[in-house]
């Protein structure tokens, strides 16, 4: 298995964002399986002709999104997507509940807003 990434220097999308999006999509699609060891920041930067800080910024964003995990000196690996998705959803739900309560919505009003949003998102 080889990590296939390309960065278009002429693109209006920042190189770190191109890198982040490609790794994220590859992990989400299963092209990069859970546990796949990613190249080092320096190694990937050298392969792509990028600054190490650019790759580090992409890795940091991916780790923040739960797509990858860094295991210290052992390296950086693709994380279990379902775990990451569950954590992110729980964080978003908690933030919504806190905000709805702060706004003075009743539980029923807050739940109705969630049902409407889910219906809109899932019933295209």
C-alpha positions as CSV (number, residue, x, y, z in Angstrom):
1,X,0.0,0.0,0.0
2,X,1.4,3.4,-1.0
3,X,0.1,6.8,0.0
4,X,-0.8,8.6,-3.2
5,X,-0.9,12.3,-2.8
6,X,-0.3,15.2,-5.1
7,X,-0.3,18.9,-4.5
8,X,-1.1,21.3,-7.2
9,X,1.0,24.4,-6.7
10,X,-1.3,26.4,-9.1
11,X,-4.4,25.6,-7.1
12,X,-6.1,28.3,-5.1
13,X,-6.5,25.8,-2.3
14,X,-3.6,26.0,0.2
15,X,-1.1,23.0,-0.1
16,X,-1.8,22.0,3.6
17,X,-5.5,21.9,2.8
18,X,-5.0,19.8,-0.3
19,X,-2.9,17.4,1.7
20,X,-5.4,17.3,4.6
21,X,-8.4,16.7,2.2
22,X,-6.6,13.9,0.3
23,X,-5.5,12.0,3.4
24,X,-8.9,12.4,5.0
25,X,-10.8,11.1,1.9
26,X,-8.4,8.2,1.5
27,X,-8.9,7.2,5.2
28,X,-12.7,7.7,4.9
29,X,-12.9,5.6,1.8
30,X,-10.8,2.8,3.2
31,X,-8.0,3.3,0.7
32,X,-5.9,3.9,3.7
33,X,-6.9,1.3,6.3
34,X,-7.1,1.8,10.0
35,X,-3.6,1.5,11.4
36,X,-1.8,2.4,8.2
37,X,1.4,4.2,9.2
38,X,1.8,7.5,7.5
39,X,5.2,8.9,6.4
40,X,7.0,11.2,8.8
41,X,6.4,14.9,8.4
42,X,9.9,15.5,7.0
43,X,9.7,12.5,4.7
44,X,6.3,13.5,3.2
45,X,7.5,17.1,2.9
46,X,10.5,16.0,1.0
47,X,8.5,13.6,-1.3
48,X,6.1,16.4,-2.2
49,X,8.5,19.3,-2.3
50,X,6.7,21.1,0.5
51,X,8.0,22.8,3.7
52,X,7.9,20.5,6.7
53,X,5.6,23.1,8.5
54,X,3.0,22.7,5.7
55,X,2.8,18.9,6.3
56,X,2.9,19.4,10.1
57,X,-0.1,21.8,9.8
58,X,-2.0,19.2,7.7
59,X,-1.2,16.4,10.2
60,X,-2.3,18.6,13.1
61,X,-5.6,19.3,11.5
62,X,-6.1,15.6,10.7
63,X,-5.3,14.7,14.2
64,X,-7.7,17.3,15.5
65,X,-10.4,15.8,13.2
66,X,-9.7,12.4,14.6
67,X,-8.6,11.0,11.2
68,X,-5.0,10.2,12.3
69,X,-3.3,9.6,15.6
70,X,0.2,10.2,16.6
71,X,1.8,7.5,18.8
72,X,4.9,9.4,19.9
73,X,8.1,8.0,18.5
74,X,6.2,5.1,16.9
75,X,4.8,7.4,14.2
76,X,1.5,8.6,12.9
77,X,-1.3,6.2,11.9
78,X,-4.8,6.3,10.4
79,X,-7.3,6.2,13.3
80,X,-10.5,4.2,13.4
81,X,-12.9,6.4,11.5
82,X,-16.0,5.3,13.3
83,X,-14.4,6.2,16.7
84,X,-13.5,9.7,15.4
85,X,-16.9,10.3,13.9
86,X,-18.6,9.3,17.1
87,X,-16.3,11.6,19.2
88,X,-16.9,14.5,16.8
89,X,-20.7,13.9,16.8
90,X,-20.8,13.7,20.6
91,X,-18.8,17.0,20.9
92,X,-21.1,18.7,18.4
93,X,-24.2,17.4,20.2
94,X,-22.9,18.6,23.6
95,X,-22.1,22.1,22.2
96,X,-25.6,22.2,20.6
97,X,-27.3,21.2,23.9
98,X,-25.3,23.8,25.8
99,X,-26.1,26.6,23.3
100,X,-29.8,25.6,23.1
101,X,-30.1,25.7,26.9
102,X,-28.2,29.1,27.0
103,X,-30.7,30.4,24.5
104,X,-33.6,29.4,26.8
105,X,-35.1,26.7,24.5
106,X,-37.1,24.0,26.2
107,X,-35.9,20.4,25.8
108,X,-38.8,19.9,23.4
109,X,-37.9,22.9,21.3
110,X,-34.2,21.8,21.2
111,X,-35.1,18.3,20.2
112,X,-37.5,19.5,17.5
113,X,-34.7,21.7,16.0
114,X,-32.5,18.6,15.9
115,X,-35.2,16.5,14.3
116,X,-35.8,19.1,11.6
117,X,-32.0,19.5,10.9
118,X,-31.6,15.7,10.7
119,X,-34.6,15.4,8.4
120,X,-33.1,18.1,6.2
121,X,-29.7,16.5,6.1
122,X,-30.8,12.8,5.6
123,X,-33.9,13.1,3.5
124,X,-32.4,15.1,0.7
